[in-house]
Amino acid sequence: MRVIPFVLLGIPLTFPPNMAAQPPTVYGPNNSSSVAIWYLGPGITSCCTGMPNRYYAQSVLTAVPPNNGDPNPVIDWSTDSPSRLSISPSPDGLSAVITALGPSAFGAGYDIHVIVTYDGTPSSPFPVFNDSPYSMTTSSDIAHYTCQDLGAPPNWVGYANDVSHGIFDLLGVSLIPINVKESLEKQQWLYATYNGNPYPAATPWYWNQWQGNVFIDRFTLCASTPNPLNPPPTNYNPNGTSAAFNETQKFWVATDTDFTGVCVQRGVVTLYTDHGKVSPYYSPITSPADCNRGVVLN
């Protein structure tokens, strides 16, 4: 058999090059090439109502498909961190709402990625940073008062003193004001003669109650004279050692409800007969279980 070369008019036949499929592109709002959102705790998608610059746990990503002429493309959205990010595509698959389910790693920045695949061809990974309230600092006393300074009658004795709290994110940046709630557990008077006195109430601090980038926590122990408290409270003295009351205090960010949001600090509040103090306290919370209901320090 004679083999005939595949030629045309003496010129070898060539075929078109193998054209690789073009990938889709992913953009964030305003055509951004990355997105930062907030993890604010389970089920919390934003904070705080009325705030000029709210915290959001969601954003919208848009896919720009290649111009391959496919009228019915197969579009799939995915992430390398499904435990930290959920993706809800639109019906046509060309956009998706992302929601933070957990925080990025401390100091890691944009360590979460979203990929959209168009007819089997993936986009470049799109970076996402799930920032989160992470740690808290508590100052030493910044002010102190007599009970009369707070409006009590002249026969009242005792004190009040203030500390300030600041909250920081995963990059160590101080948060702008945000809603915060304390939870108070194992509240107990330490003198039998103090039994029957009302326990301090757990306080919410709303974003518009902050002073700059801190909010103020006030410890107060005031009583009328003559009174049933023995020993009686006295004027402020930061060095006193006669403890009258203690409780475990936990701070929850982006909420006004106990045990929701993000827990950033757990500590013990002690009211002495002459001053209030937070000691010890722990922040950041390295194990979420430390902030479970009923896990106390005092």
C-alpha distance (Angstrom), angle and dihedral (degrees) to the residues before:
residue distance angle dihedral
M1 . . .
R2 3.74 . .
V3 3.83 116.5 .
I4 3.80 112.8 -140.0
P5 3.84 114.5 -151.3
F6 3.82 115.5 -122.7
V7 3.79 97.1 -110.8
L8 3.74 137.4 137.0
L9 3.79 116.6 -148.4
G10 3.74 89.9 -22.1
I11 3.86 93.3 -54.1
P12 3.86 117.3 115.0
L13 3.80 111.8 -117.7
T14 3.85 114.9 -114.7
F15 3.79 127.9 -164.3
P16 3.87 127.3 -140.3
P17 3.81 115.1 -93.3
N18 3.80 119.5 -94.6
M19 3.79 102.9 -91.7
A20 3.85 109.8 -146.9
A21 3.80 115.1 -139.0
Q22 3.81 112.1 -102.5
P23 3.83 115.5 -119.8
P24 3.80 124.2 -124.7
T25 3.80 120.3 -114.0
V26 3.81 127.9 -130.0
Y27 3.80 124.3 -147.1
G28 3.76 135.1 -179.2
P29 3.81 126.4 -144.7
N30 3.82 113.3 -43.4
N31 3.81 89.9 14.3
S32 3.80 91.6 -67.3
S33 3.80 119.4 171.0
S34 3.83 94.0 -141.6
V35 3.82 138.3 20.3
A36 3.80 133.9 -143.1
I37 3.80 118.9 -161.0
W38 3.81 133.9 165.1
Y39 3.75 131.6 -105.7
L40 3.82 102.8 -147.4
G41 3.79 101.1 169.7
P42 3.81 134.0 -75.8
G43 3.79 113.1 -34.3
I44 3.83 96.3 -1.4
T45 3.80 110.3 122.0
S46 3.81 99.7 171.6
C47 3.80 145.7 6.7
C48 3.00 139.1 -131.3
T49 3.82 129.6 19.0
G50 3.80 111.7 -141.0
M51 3.79 93.6 14.0
P52 3.84 113.6 132.8
N53 3.84 92.4 -138.1
R54 3.77 108.2 31.3
Y55 3.77 127.7 -163.4
Y56 3.82 112.0 -116.1
A57 3.80 128.9 -164.6
Q58 3.81 93.1 -168.1
S59 3.78 139.5 61.8
V60 3.81 138.4 170.2
L61 3.79 123.9 -116.0
T62 3.81 123.9 -163.5
A63 3.81 127.7 -151.6
V64 3.80 119.5 -147.9
P65 3.82 106.9 -158.1
P66 3.79 125.3 -145.3
N67 3.78 116.0 -102.2
N68 3.79 95.6 -108.6
G69 3.78 97.0 134.5
D70 3.81 95.8 -121.7
P71 3.83 106.6 150.9
N72 3.82 92.7 -166.1
P73 3.79 107.6 35.0
V74 3.78 124.0 178.1
I75 3.81 107.3 -123.6
D76 3.79 123.2 -173.1
W77 3.82 129.9 -179.7
S78 3.81 121.6 -156.9
T79 3.80 142.3 160.9
D80 3.76 135.2 -151.3
S81 3.82 88.9 -134.8
P82 3.82 108.6 50.9
S83 3.81 91.9 159.7
R84 3.81 90.1 59.2
L85 3.81 102.9 35.0
S86 3.79 135.2 38.1
I87 3.81 122.7 -160.1
S88 3.81 124.4 -153.8
P89 3.83 110.7 -173.6
S90 3.79 122.7 -153.5
P91 3.84 117.2 -112.3
D92 3.82 91.8 -96.8
G93 3.81 92.0 45.1
L94 3.80 93.5 -128.2
S95 3.81 94.8 112.9
A96 3.79 137.0 24.9
V97 3.80 139.2 -166.9
I98 3.79 113.1 -128.8
T99 3.83 120.5 -157.5
A100 3.79 127.3 -167.7
L101 3.81 112.6 -120.1
G102 3.79 96.0 172.4
P103 3.80 140.8 -1.5
S104 3.76 130.1 -84.2
A105 3.78 115.4 -109.6
F106 3.80 116.0 -78.8
G107 3.80 110.2 -83.1
A108 3.81 92.7 -6.0
G109 3.80 98.7 111.3
Y110 3.80 116.0 -168.1
D111 3.80 98.3 15.7
I112 3.83 97.9 140.5
H113 3.81 121.7 80.0
V114 3.80 136.9 -164.1
I115 3.81 123.2 -156.8
V116 3.80 127.4 -169.9
T117 3.80 117.1 -159.2
Y118 3.82 118.2 -154.9
D119 3.81 115.6 -165.6
G120 3.78 89.1 -24.3
T121 3.81 96.6 -47.7
P122 3.84 114.5 113.2
S123 3.77 127.4 -142.9
S124 3.76 123.0 -129.0
P125 3.82 111.1 -83.7
F126 3.81 110.4 -85.5
P127 3.85 111.4 -141.5
V128 3.82 121.5 -127.0
F129 3.80 128.2 -176.9
N130 3.81 117.2 -157.4
D131 3.78 100.0 -160.8
S132 3.80 117.7 -169.1
P133 3.80 143.0 178.0
Y134 3.79 101.6 -89.4
S135 3.79 116.4 164.2
M136 3.78 141.9 12.4
T137 3.77 138.0 -152.7
T138 3.79 126.7 -151.4
S139 3.78 120.0 -157.3
S140 3.75 129.8 -142.0
D141 3.79 115.3 -104.8
I142 3.79 112.4 -49.6
A143 3.84 98.1 179.9
H144 3.80 141.0 2.1
Y145 3.80 135.4 -162.7
T146 3.77 145.3 -171.8
C147 3.77 118.3 -117.3
Q148 3.81 87.5 -109.1
D149 3.82 88.9 58.6
L150 3.80 85.9 61.5
G151 3.81 92.8 50.3
A152 3.82 100.8 -94.0
P153 3.85 120.2 147.5
P154 3.83 118.6 -95.1
N155 3.82 93.7 -101.3
W156 3.81 93.5 61.3
V157 3.80 121.2 102.8
G158 3.78 131.8 -164.1
Y159 3.79 139.6 68.1
A160 3.77 148.7 -103.7
N161 3.79 128.0 -147.3
D162 3.80 133.3 -177.3
V163 3.78 134.0 -140.2
S164 3.80 126.6 -178.3
H165 3.79 128.8 -133.0
G166 3.80 128.1 -155.1
I167 3.82 127.6 -171.5
F168 3.81 127.3 -147.6
D169 3.80 134.1 -163.5
L170 3.81 132.2 -132.5
L171 3.81 90.9 -78.2
G172 3.81 94.6 49.1
V173 3.81 93.3 -105.4
S174 3.79 117.6 144.6
L175 3.79 112.0 -111.7
I176 3.75 121.6 -122.1
P177 3.82 112.0 -124.2
I178 3.80 116.3 -54.3
N179 3.79 135.3 163.7
V180 3.81 114.2 -82.5
K181 3.81 131.6 -176.5
E182 3.79 128.9 -167.2
S183 3.79 121.9 -148.3
L184 3.81 117.6 -153.5
E185 3.81 122.1 -156.6
K186 3.80 138.0 174.6
Q187 3.78 92.6 20.8
Q188 3.77 109.4 -173.3
W189 3.79 139.1 166.9
L190 3.77 110.1 -136.3
Y191 3.83 97.4 -153.1
A192 3.78 120.4 67.5
T193 3.81 87.7 -141.9
Y194 3.83 89.4 61.7
N195 3.81 94.2 58.8
G196 3.76 113.3 124.2
N197 3.79 95.0 33.6
P198 3.81 112.9 127.1
Y199 3.76 117.4 -101.4
P200 3.81 118.5 -119.5
A201 3.80 111.6 -92.9
A202 3.81 121.5 -119.1
T203 3.79 108.9 -106.0
P204 3.80 131.9 -143.1
W205 3.80 117.3 -151.2
Y206 3.79 111.8 -157.0
W207 3.78 122.2 -153.7
N208 3.82 92.8 -104.5
Q209 3.83 91.2 55.8
W210 3.79 93.9 64.0
Q211 3.78 122.1 106.6
G212 3.77 104.0 -138.6
N213 3.80 106.9 -54.7
V214 3.82 96.7 -18.5
F215 3.78 137.9 64.4
I216 3.78 126.4 -147.2
D217 3.81 127.1 -118.7
R218 3.81 115.7 -164.0
F219 3.81 125.1 -158.5
T220 3.80 115.0 -159.1
L221 3.80 134.8 -179.3
C222 3.81 112.8 171.6
A223 3.80 130.3 155.3
S224 3.78 137.2 171.9
T225 3.78 122.2 -111.2
P226 2.88 128.0 -94.2
N227 3.81 86.5 36.8
P228 3.80 139.4 157.3
L229 3.80 93.8 -116.2
N230 3.77 111.9 110.3
P231 2.97 118.1 -148.7
P232 3.80 91.1 28.8
P233 3.80 121.3 -134.4
T234 3.78 115.0 -103.1
N235 3.78 139.7 -162.7
Y236 3.79 118.2 -59.9
N237 3.80 117.0 -69.2
P238 3.82 117.9 161.3
N239 3.80 92.4 -157.3
G240 3.79 100.2 57.9
T241 3.80 119.5 124.1
S242 3.82 104.3 -167.3
A243 3.81 103.8 109.8
A244 3.80 116.6 -157.4
F245 3.83 103.4 171.6
N246 3.79 142.1 7.6
E247 3.81 140.9 -178.4
T248 3.79 141.3 167.8
Q249 3.80 112.9 -102.0
K250 3.81 124.8 -161.3
F251 3.79 125.3 -177.4
W252 3.82 121.4 -141.7
V253 3.80 120.1 -167.0
A254 3.84 128.0 -149.0
T255 3.80 93.9 20.2
D256 3.79 145.1 75.0
T257 3.81 93.6 -150.2
D258 3.80 127.7 87.8
F259 3.82 117.0 -105.3
T260 3.80 96.6 10.6
G261 3.79 130.0 99.9
V262 3.81 120.7 29.5
C263 3.81 119.9 -34.1
V264 3.82 109.7 -140.4
Q265 3.80 104.2 166.9
R266 3.81 141.1 24.0
G267 3.78 121.5 -171.3
V268 3.77 148.8 137.7
V269 3.79 123.1 -95.9
T270 3.80 114.4 -155.9
L271 3.78 123.4 -171.9
Y272 3.78 109.3 -155.7
T273 3.77 120.5 -167.8
D274 3.81 88.2 -98.6
H275 3.83 108.6 25.3
G276 3.79 144.8 10.4
K277 3.78 124.5 -123.0
V278 3.82 141.9 179.5
S279 3.81 108.4 -138.3
P280 2.90 134.2 176.7
Y281 3.78 105.3 15.9
Y282 3.79 132.9 166.7
S283 3.80 128.1 -150.0
P284 2.96 136.9 -164.2
I285 3.78 99.8 36.1
T286 3.80 104.0 -128.2
S287 3.81 94.5 -174.3
P288 3.83 119.2 38.3
A289 3.81 88.3 -148.0
D290 3.82 88.5 70.4
C291 3.79 87.8 72.1
N292 3.79 97.1 47.4
R293 3.76 116.2 126.8
G294 3.80 110.0 -85.6
V295 3.80 96.3 19.4
V296 3.80 99.4 123.0
L297 3.80 139.4 170.5
N298 3.79 105.4 -157.6
